[in-house]
Amino acid sequence: MPIYEYRCEECGYHFSRLFRSVQAANKAETPTCPACGDTNVKRLISPIAVHLGESSAPPEEEESSEEAKEVFGRKELEQALEERGY
């Protein structure tokens, strides 16, 4: 289920909308801004959050590097991208 983020071009309000599928998102009308009701909104390109999950490998075969187990949320991803100049 994709979540799309939008910014209102009139008032600058950021909001998100959950869709049941990509197809449903493509068929949907442009949402209105919940703050001012305007339809002049722009869909934003958002970073994704990645969760690596738990390993199914036996403990002796798991990587010892903590970096391999690191999980990024939105805040951490934005910070990492900024540090790399993106």
Buried (B, 14 or more C-beta within 10 A) or exposed (E): EEEBEBBBEBEEBEBEBEBEEEEEBEEEEEBBBEEEEEEEBEEEEEBEEEEEEEEEEEEEEEEEEEEEEEEBEEEEBBEEEEEEEE
